[in-house]
Amino acid sequence: MVSCLVVDDSKVVRKLERRIMESLGFTVDEAEDGQTALDFLTATKPDLVLLDWHMPNLDGLETLKQLRAMPDGSNPKVIFCTTESDVSRIMEAISHGADEYVMKPFDADIIKGKLQQIGII
């Protein structure tokens, strides 16, 4: 079974993302901020991370940079799921190793399309 870590400071968004991912057959873990996500990622490498940009403690971009610097940090696939819409910020995320980018609000079809684009499903 394919695994996913959902990282977002909003419990409502995490619940929505969990529901979408489980409906697609993923096992799902959750983290409420970047530091919690990194702690999880040091012990476990899911196949996919859905990552919010704006979070307390450690934002999504810094989380991504630290993930990619880890041994075997080129995995997992990372999709930013955020309200950040500035093209330069999107390009910054991609340049630091994000595999895809989804604007909030999104739905299951949008997520499924992105997962197909990056080869997860």
MARKE-713507 format. One record per residue (C-alpha): residue number from 1; x, y, z. Coordinates in Angstrom, 3 decimals. Example, Ala and Ser with C-alpha at 12.3 -4.5 7.8 and 13.67 -1.06 7.14 Angstrom:
REM residues 2
+-----+----------+----------+----------+
: num :        u :        v :        w :
+-----+----------+----------+----------+
:   1 :   12.300 :   -4.500 :    7.800 :
:   2 :   13.670 :   -1.060 :    7.140 :
+-----+----------+----------+----------+
This chain:
REM residues 121
+-----+----------+----------+----------+
: num :        u :        v :        w :
+-----+----------+----------+----------+
:   1 :    0.000 :    0.000 :    0.000 :
:   2 :    1.262 :    3.493 :   -0.854 :
:   3 :    1.872 :    5.790 :    2.113 :
:   4 :    1.359 :    9.528 :    2.505 :
:   5 :    2.253 :   12.137 :    5.123 :
:   6 :   -0.151 :   15.088 :    5.244 :
:   7 :    1.501 :   18.206 :    6.694 :
:   8 :   -0.743 :   21.186 :    7.439 :
:   9 :   -1.390 :   23.333 :   10.509 :
:  10 :   -5.144 :   23.237 :    9.816 :
:  11 :   -6.864 :   20.199 :   11.295 :
:  12 :   -9.732 :   20.668 :    8.810 :
:  13 :   -7.359 :   20.594 :    5.828 :
:  14 :   -5.540 :   17.542 :    7.203 :
:  15 :   -8.885 :   15.761 :    7.592 :
:  16 :   -9.872 :   16.639 :    3.997 :
:  17 :   -6.510 :   15.530 :    2.599 :
:  18 :   -6.654 :   12.314 :    4.642 :
:  19 :  -10.119 :   11.540 :    3.286 :
:  20 :   -8.973 :   12.151 :   -0.312 :
:  21 :   -5.815 :   10.068 :    0.045 :
:  22 :   -7.545 :    7.181 :    1.811 :
:  23 :  -10.214 :    7.131 :   -0.925 :
:  24 :   -7.334 :    6.648 :   -3.391 :
:  25 :   -6.003 :    3.692 :   -1.379 :
:  26 :   -3.176 :    5.397 :    0.535 :
:  27 :   -2.269 :    4.879 :    4.168 :
:  28 :   -2.054 :    8.308 :    5.799 :
:  29 :   -0.132 :    9.866 :    8.665 :
:  30 :   -0.443 :   13.497 :    9.729 :
:  31 :    1.805 :   16.278 :   11.032 :
:  32 :    0.642 :   19.721 :   12.143 :
:  33 :    3.874 :   21.577 :   11.297 :
:  34 :    7.178 :   21.205 :    9.522 :
:  35 :    9.188 :   20.236 :   12.586 :
:  36 :    6.781 :   17.427 :   13.459 :
:  37 :    6.946 :   16.308 :    9.831 :
:  38 :   10.758 :   16.217 :    9.849 :
:  39 :   10.755 :   14.224 :   13.098 :
:  40 :    8.437 :   11.718 :   11.404 :
:  41 :   10.480 :   11.686 :    8.180 :
:  42 :   13.702 :   10.873 :   10.029 :
:  43 :   12.138 :    7.623 :   11.184 :
:  44 :    9.817 :    6.812 :    8.283 :
:  45 :    9.889 :    7.565 :    4.575 :
:  46 :    6.392 :    7.652 :    3.099 :
:  47 :    5.957 :    7.525 :   -0.673 :
:  48 :    4.373 :   10.983 :   -0.753 :
:  49 :    4.197 :   14.177 :    1.311 :
:  50 :    1.391 :   16.712 :    0.891 :
:  51 :    2.995 :   19.851 :    2.294 :
:  52 :    1.487 :   23.189 :    3.293 :
:  53 :    3.664 :   26.300 :    2.907 :
:  54 :    2.557 :   28.591 :    5.747 :
:  55 :    2.867 :   26.841 :    9.125 :
:  56 :    4.180 :   27.702 :   12.590 :
:  57 :    7.525 :   26.393 :   13.896 :
:  58 :    8.915 :   25.462 :   10.466 :
:  59 :    7.330 :   26.488 :    7.173 :
:  60 :    6.865 :   24.187 :    4.206 :
:  61 :    9.779 :   25.498 :    2.135 :
:  62 :   12.269 :   25.071 :    4.983 :
:  63 :   10.787 :   21.623 :    5.692 :
:  64 :   11.322 :   20.685 :    2.044 :
:  65 :   14.924 :   21.962 :    2.068 :
:  66 :   15.735 :   19.950 :    5.197 :
:  67 :   13.993 :   16.839 :    3.825 :
:  68 :   15.953 :   16.981 :    0.574 :
:  69 :   19.213 :   17.385 :    2.561 :
:  70 :   18.584 :   14.127 :    4.483 :
:  71 :   20.189 :   10.840 :    3.438 :
:  72 :   17.763 :    9.371 :    0.882 :
:  73 :   16.040 :   12.772 :    0.948 :
:  74 :   15.294 :   12.645 :   -2.763 :
:  75 :   12.396 :   10.431 :   -1.734 :
:  76 :    9.488 :   10.872 :   -1.044 :
:  77 :    7.598 :   12.764 :   -3.742 :
:  78 :    6.396 :   16.142 :   -2.432 :
:  79 :    3.329 :   18.077 :   -3.517 :
:  80 :    2.862 :   21.562 :   -2.078 :
:  81 :   -0.812 :   22.173 :   -1.225 :
:  82 :   -1.068 :   25.855 :   -0.418 :
:  83 :   -2.626 :   29.264 :   -0.998 :
:  84 :    0.773 :   30.623 :   -2.118 :
:  85 :    0.102 :   31.757 :   -5.685 :
:  86 :    3.109 :   33.919 :   -6.580 :
:  87 :    4.835 :   32.308 :   -9.584 :
:  88 :    8.309 :   33.097 :   -8.203 :
:  89 :    7.434 :   31.289 :   -4.958 :
:  90 :    6.116 :   28.286 :   -6.894 :
:  91 :    9.353 :   28.179 :   -8.913 :
:  92 :   11.337 :   28.435 :   -5.667 :
:  93 :    9.521 :   25.386 :   -4.279 :
:  94 :   10.133 :   23.420 :   -7.487 :
:  95 :   13.809 :   24.423 :   -7.504 :
:  96 :   14.190 :   23.083 :   -3.962 :
:  97 :   12.733 :   19.709 :   -4.870 :
:  98 :    8.934 :   19.930 :   -4.855 :
:  99 :    7.523 :   17.532 :   -7.440 :
: 100 :    4.223 :   19.340 :   -7.944 :
: 101 :    2.091 :   22.181 :   -6.678 :
: 102 :   -1.641 :   22.417 :   -5.889 :
: 103 :   -3.531 :   25.600 :   -5.071 :
: 104 :   -6.072 :   25.578 :   -2.234 :
: 105 :   -8.942 :   24.954 :   -2.448 :
: 106 :   -8.611 :   21.669 :   -4.317 :
: 107 :  -10.610 :   18.475 :   -4.638 :
: 108 :   -9.971 :   14.763 :   -5.118 :
: 109 :   -9.840 :   15.051 :   -8.926 :
: 110 :   -7.119 :   17.714 :   -8.778 :
: 111 :   -5.039 :   15.652 :   -6.333 :
: 112 :   -5.544 :   12.494 :   -8.401 :
: 113 :   -4.386 :   14.324 :  -11.535 :
: 114 :   -1.217 :   15.539 :   -9.802 :
: 115 :   -0.516 :   12.035 :   -8.467 :
: 116 :   -0.794 :   10.673 :  -12.009 :
: 117 :    1.553 :   13.388 :  -13.310 :
: 118 :    4.275 :   12.457 :  -10.817 :
: 119 :    3.786 :    8.716 :  -11.278 :
: 120 :    2.450 :    7.804 :   -7.833 :
: 121 :   -0.754 :    6.345 :   -9.277 :
+-----+----------+----------+----------+
